[in-house]
Amino acid sequence: MERHYIVSEKDLPVSCPLPWTVRWNSHPRVYLPLKPGSDATCPYCGAVFSLSSGHQRDKG
């Protein structure tokens, strides 16, 4: 199952795992460089993060 999260500039800096991630299923926290028009992928779990101008969030 691919996880894709859309975050806004208000959410920066973005780190994975996200605050609502279950602790027993976590990996070390990593901060991901995120720029408009590009995605960032977590090197541990493969979650993809995209920057949007809106404030919607997909908890996929």
Backbone as XML, in Angstrom:
<?xml version="1.0"?>
<chain id="A" units="angstrom">
  <residue number="1" name="MET">
    <atom name="N" x="0.839" y="-1.183" z="0.000"/>
    <atom name="CA" x="0.000" y="0.000" z="0.000"/>
    <atom name="C" x="0.886" y="1.249" z="0.000"/>
  </residue>
  <residue number="2" name="GLU">
    <atom name="N" x="0.749" y="2.058" z="-1.024"/>
    <atom name="CA" x="1.533" y="3.281" z="-1.115"/>
    <atom name="C" x="0.884" y="4.358" z="-0.260"/>
  </residue>
  <residue number="3" name="ARG">
    <atom name="N" x="1.708" y="5.072" z="0.475"/>
    <atom name="CA" x="1.208" y="6.184" z="1.281"/>
    <atom name="C" x="1.651" y="7.487" z="0.639"/>
  </residue>
  <residue number="4" name="HIS">
    <atom name="N" x="0.698" y="8.346" z="0.350"/>
    <atom name="CA" x="0.989" y="9.637" z="-0.261"/>
    <atom name="C" x="0.333" y="10.719" z="0.593"/>
  </residue>
  <residue number="5" name="TYR">
    <atom name="N" x="1.125" y="11.637" z="1.081"/>
    <atom name="CA" x="0.640" y="12.707" z="1.948"/>
    <atom name="C" x="0.798" y="14.038" z="1.238"/>
  </residue>
  <residue number="6" name="ILE">
    <atom name="N" x="-0.251" y="14.832" z="1.234"/>
    <atom name="CA" x="-0.197" y="16.172" z="0.664"/>
    <atom name="C" x="-0.193" y="17.147" z="1.833"/>
  </residue>
  <residue number="7" name="VAL">
    <atom name="N" x="0.843" y="17.962" z="1.887"/>
    <atom name="CA" x="1.001" y="18.907" z="2.997"/>
    <atom name="C" x="1.071" y="20.322" z="2.441"/>
  </residue>
  <residue number="8" name="SER">
    <atom name="N" x="0.800" y="21.293" z="3.299"/>
    <atom name="CA" x="0.886" y="22.689" z="2.883"/>
    <atom name="C" x="2.161" y="23.309" z="3.447"/>
  </residue>
  <residue number="9" name="GLU">
    <atom name="N" x="2.460" y="24.509" z="2.997"/>
    <atom name="CA" x="3.639" y="25.212" z="3.505"/>
    <atom name="C" x="3.545" y="25.415" z="5.011"/>
  </residue>
  <residue number="10" name="LYS">
    <atom name="N" x="2.328" y="25.471" z="5.522"/>
    <atom name="CA" x="2.105" y="25.635" z="6.956"/>
    <atom name="C" x="2.631" y="24.417" z="7.744"/>
  </residue>
  <residue number="11" name="ASP">
    <atom name="N" x="2.724" y="23.253" z="7.085"/>
    <atom name="CA" x="3.183" y="22.017" z="7.725"/>
    <atom name="C" x="4.702" y="21.859" z="7.709"/>
  </residue>
  <residue number="12" name="LEU">
    <atom name="N" x="5.409" y="22.752" z="7.027"/>
    <atom name="CA" x="6.865" y="22.616" z="6.912"/>
    <atom name="C" x="7.544" y="22.974" z="8.221"/>
  </residue>
  <residue number="13" name="PRO">
    <atom name="N" x="8.649" y="22.391" z="8.575"/>
    <atom name="CA" x="9.333" y="21.317" z="7.855"/>
    <atom name="C" x="8.602" y="19.985" z="8.034"/>
  </residue>
  <residue number="14" name="VAL">
    <atom name="N" x="8.688" y="19.151" z="7.020"/>
    <atom name="CA" x="8.011" y="17.852" z="7.034"/>
    <atom name="C" x="8.977" y="16.797" z="7.543"/>
  </residue>
  <residue number="15" name="SER">
    <atom name="N" x="8.470" y="15.978" z="8.460"/>
    <atom name="CA" x="9.279" y="14.861" z="8.940"/>
    <atom name="C" x="8.448" y="13.583" z="8.865"/>
  </residue>
  <residue number="16" name="CYS">
    <atom name="N" x="9.133" y="12.489" z="8.740"/>
    <atom name="CA" x="8.491" y="11.178" z="8.724"/>
    <atom name="C" x="9.172" y="10.353" z="9.806"/>
  </residue>
  <residue number="17" name="PRO">
    <atom name="N" x="8.448" y="9.642" z="10.640"/>
    <atom name="CA" x="7.013" y="9.426" z="10.614"/>
    <atom name="C" x="6.248" y="10.666" z="11.071"/>
  </residue>
  <residue number="18" name="LEU">
    <atom name="N" x="4.990" y="10.715" z="10.663"/>
    <atom name="CA" x="4.118" y="11.831" z="11.013"/>
    <atom name="C" x="3.638" y="11.689" z="12.456"/>
  </residue>
  <residue number="19" name="PRO">
    <atom name="N" x="3.184" y="12.783" z="13.060"/>
    <atom name="CA" x="2.776" y="12.753" z="14.471"/>
    <atom name="C" x="1.715" y="11.712" z="14.816"/>
  </residue>
  <residue number="20" name="TRP">
    <atom name="N" x="0.831" y="11.376" z="13.891"/>
    <atom name="CA" x="-0.233" y="10.412" z="14.207"/>
    <atom name="C" x="0.166" y="8.967" z="13.917"/>
  </residue>
  <residue number="21" name="THR">
    <atom name="N" x="1.416" y="8.717" z="13.523"/>
    <atom name="CA" x="1.879" y="7.362" z="13.263"/>
    <atom name="C" x="1.965" y="6.572" z="14.563"/>
  </residue>
  <residue number="22" name="VAL">
    <atom name="N" x="1.545" y="5.330" z="14.526"/>
    <atom name="CA" x="1.609" y="4.461" z="15.695"/>
    <atom name="C" x="3.088" y="4.230" z="16.049"/>
  </residue>
  <residue number="23" name="ARG">
    <atom name="N" x="3.435" y="4.449" z="17.309"/>
    <atom name="CA" x="4.842" y="4.376" z="17.727"/>
    <atom name="C" x="5.507" y="3.026" z="17.482"/>
  </residue>
  <residue number="24" name="TRP">
    <atom name="N" x="4.825" y="1.918" z="17.711"/>
    <atom name="CA" x="5.466" y="0.623" z="17.545"/>
    <atom name="C" x="5.792" y="0.343" z="16.087"/>
  </residue>
  <residue number="25" name="ASN">
    <atom name="N" x="5.178" y="1.080" z="15.188"/>
    <atom name="CA" x="5.378" y="0.865" z="13.764"/>
    <atom name="C" x="6.235" y="1.985" z="13.160"/>
  </residue>
  <residue number="26" name="SER">
    <atom name="N" x="6.971" y="2.702" z="13.979"/>
    <atom name="CA" x="7.733" y="3.861" z="13.523"/>
    <atom name="C" x="9.162" y="3.500" z="13.148"/>
  </residue>
  <residue number="27" name="HIS">
    <atom name="N" x="9.804" y="4.441" z="12.528"/>
    <atom name="CA" x="11.227" y="4.354" z="12.224"/>
    <atom name="C" x="11.848" y="5.649" z="12.729"/>
  </residue>
  <residue number="28" name="PRO">
    <atom name="N" x="13.173" y="5.791" z="12.687"/>
    <atom name="CA" x="13.783" y="7.047" z="13.147"/>
    <atom name="C" x="13.211" y="8.240" z="12.368"/>
  </residue>
  <residue number="29" name="ARG">
    <atom name="N" x="13.049" y="9.361" z="13.045"/>
    <atom name="CA" x="12.512" y="10.569" z="12.396"/>
    <atom name="C" x="13.528" y="11.116" z="11.402"/>
  </residue>
  <residue number="30" name="VAL">
    <atom name="N" x="13.037" y="11.417" z="10.207"/>
    <atom name="CA" x="13.859" y="12.058" z="9.180"/>
    <atom name="C" x="13.103" y="13.273" z="8.655"/>
  </residue>
  <residue number="31" name="TYR">
    <atom name="N" x="13.830" y="14.350" z="8.415"/>
    <atom name="CA" x="13.239" y="15.548" z="7.822"/>
    <atom name="C" x="13.472" y="15.494" z="6.328"/>
  </residue>
  <residue number="32" name="LEU">
    <atom name="N" x="12.412" y="15.788" z="5.571"/>
    <atom name="CA" x="12.457" y="15.650" z="4.121"/>
    <atom name="C" x="12.436" y="17.014" z="3.448"/>
  </residue>
  <residue number="33" name="PRO">
    <atom name="N" x="13.368" y="17.245" z="2.521"/>
    <atom name="CA" x="13.360" y="18.513" z="1.788"/>
    <atom name="C" x="12.201" y="18.519" z="0.810"/>
  </residue>
  <residue number="34" name="LEU">
    <atom name="N" x="11.344" y="19.495" z="0.914"/>
    <atom name="CA" x="10.149" y="19.543" z="0.088"/>
    <atom name="C" x="10.045" y="20.911" z="-0.564"/>
  </residue>
  <residue number="35" name="LYS">
    <atom name="N" x="9.985" y="20.915" z="-1.901"/>
    <atom name="CA" x="9.893" y="22.154" z="-2.670"/>
    <atom name="C" x="8.646" y="22.114" z="-3.533"/>
  </residue>
  <residue number="36" name="PRO">
    <atom name="N" x="8.070" y="23.274" z="-3.838"/>
    <atom name="CA" x="6.891" y="23.301" z="-4.705"/>
    <atom name="C" x="7.162" y="22.592" z="-6.033"/>
  </residue>
  <residue number="37" name="GLY">
    <atom name="N" x="6.222" y="21.778" z="-6.458"/>
    <atom name="CA" x="6.344" y="21.082" z="-7.734"/>
    <atom name="C" x="7.146" y="19.801" z="-7.701"/>
  </residue>
  <residue number="38" name="SER">
    <atom name="N" x="7.625" y="19.414" z="-6.516"/>
    <atom name="CA" x="8.390" y="18.169" z="-6.434"/>
    <atom name="C" x="7.920" y="17.355" z="-5.231"/>
  </residue>
  <residue number="39" name="ASP">
    <atom name="N" x="8.233" y="16.085" z="-5.247"/>
    <atom name="CA" x="7.883" y="15.182" z="-4.157"/>
    <atom name="C" x="9.130" y="14.815" z="-3.379"/>
  </residue>
  <residue number="40" name="ALA">
    <atom name="N" x="8.919" y="14.366" z="-2.151"/>
    <atom name="CA" x="10.008" y="13.833" z="-1.330"/>
    <atom name="C" x="9.563" y="12.458" z="-0.850"/>
  </residue>
  <residue number="41" name="THR">
    <atom name="N" x="10.494" y="11.505" z="-0.866"/>
    <atom name="CA" x="10.185" y="10.140" z="-0.461"/>
    <atom name="C" x="10.993" y="9.773" z="0.768"/>
  </residue>
  <residue number="42" name="CYS">
    <atom name="N" x="10.332" y="9.193" z="1.767"/>
    <atom name="CA" x="11.007" y="8.763" z="2.981"/>
    <atom name="C" x="11.913" y="7.575" z="2.656"/>
  </residue>
  <residue number="43" name="PRO">
    <atom name="N" x="13.191" y="7.645" z="3.050"/>
    <atom name="CA" x="14.100" y="6.545" z="2.758"/>
    <atom name="C" x="13.815" y="5.282" z="3.582"/>
  </residue>
  <residue number="44" name="TYR">
    <atom name="N" x="13.074" y="5.400" z="4.667"/>
    <atom name="CA" x="12.769" y="4.244" z="5.511"/>
    <atom name="C" x="11.514" y="3.499" z="5.071"/>
  </residue>
  <residue number="45" name="CYS">
    <atom name="N" x="10.408" y="4.228" z="4.906"/>
    <atom name="CA" x="9.132" y="3.546" z="4.651"/>
    <atom name="C" x="8.578" y="3.765" z="3.249"/>
  </residue>
  <residue number="46" name="GLY">
    <atom name="N" x="9.176" y="4.672" z="2.492"/>
    <atom name="CA" x="8.731" y="4.902" z="1.126"/>
    <atom name="C" x="7.536" y="5.823" z="0.990"/>
  </residue>
  <residue number="47" name="ALA">
    <atom name="N" x="7.078" y="6.424" z="2.086"/>
    <atom name="CA" x="5.956" y="7.364" z="2.006"/>
    <atom name="C" x="6.356" y="8.544" z="1.129"/>
  </residue>
  <residue number="48" name="VAL">
    <atom name="N" x="5.416" y="9.018" z="0.318"/>
    <atom name="CA" x="5.667" y="10.128" z="-0.595"/>
    <atom name="C" x="4.946" y="11.364" z="-0.059"/>
  </residue>
  <residue number="49" name="PHE">
    <atom name="N" x="5.652" y="12.488" z="-0.058"/>
    <atom name="CA" x="5.099" y="13.751" z="0.415"/>
    <atom name="C" x="5.110" y="14.765" z="-0.728"/>
  </residue>
  <residue number="50" name="SER">
    <atom name="N" x="4.000" y="15.473" z="-0.885"/>
    <atom name="CA" x="3.883" y="16.513" z="-1.908"/>
    <atom name="C" x="3.459" y="17.807" z="-1.244"/>
  </residue>
  <residue number="51" name="LEU">
    <atom name="N" x="3.965" y="18.910" z="-1.776"/>
    <atom name="CA" x="3.623" y="20.225" z="-1.257"/>
    <atom name="C" x="2.493" y="20.815" z="-2.081"/>
  </residue>
  <residue number="52" name="SER">
    <atom name="N" x="1.446" y="21.250" z="-1.405"/>
    <atom name="CA" x="0.286" y="21.843" z="-2.059"/>
    <atom name="C" x="0.069" y="23.226" z="-1.501"/>
  </residue>
  <residue number="53" name="SER">
    <atom name="N" x="-0.541" y="24.085" z="-2.294"/>
    <atom name="CA" x="-0.827" y="25.432" z="-1.792"/>
    <atom name="C" x="-2.035" y="25.422" z="-0.854"/>
  </residue>
  <residue number="54" name="GLY">
    <atom name="N" x="-2.879" y="24.388" z="-0.951"/>
    <atom name="CA" x="-4.023" y="24.255" z="-0.062"/>
    <atom name="C" x="-3.612" y="23.590" z="1.234"/>
  </residue>
  <residue number="55" name="HIS">
    <atom name="N" x="-4.552" y="23.404" z="2.140"/>
    <atom name="CA" x="-4.231" y="22.763" z="3.417"/>
    <atom name="C" x="-5.015" y="21.458" z="3.546"/>
  </residue>
  <residue number="56" name="GLN">
    <atom name="N" x="-4.832" y="20.559" z="2.572"/>
    <atom name="CA" x="-5.483" y="19.263" z="2.668"/>
    <atom name="C" x="-4.441" y="18.235" z="3.039"/>
  </residue>
  <residue number="57" name="ARG">
    <atom name="N" x="-4.841" y="17.214" z="3.705"/>
    <atom name="CA" x="-3.907" y="16.195" z="4.146"/>
    <atom name="C" x="-4.550" y="14.839" z="3.932"/>
  </residue>
  <residue number="58" name="ASP">
    <atom name="N" x="-3.818" y="13.935" z="3.291"/>
    <atom name="CA" x="-4.299" y="12.582" z="3.056"/>
    <atom name="C" x="-3.582" y="11.657" z="4.025"/>
  </residue>
  <residue number="59" name="LYS">
    <atom name="N" x="-4.310" y="11.042" z="4.929"/>
    <atom name="CA" x="-3.687" y="10.180" z="5.914"/>
    <atom name="C" x="-3.566" y="8.741" z="5.414"/>
  </residue>
  <residue number="60" name="GLY">
    <atom name="N" x="-3.638" y="8.546" z="4.066"/>
    <atom name="CA" x="-3.535" y="7.281" z="3.373"/>
    <atom name="C" x="-3.034" y="6.198" z="4.140"/>
  </residue>
</chain>
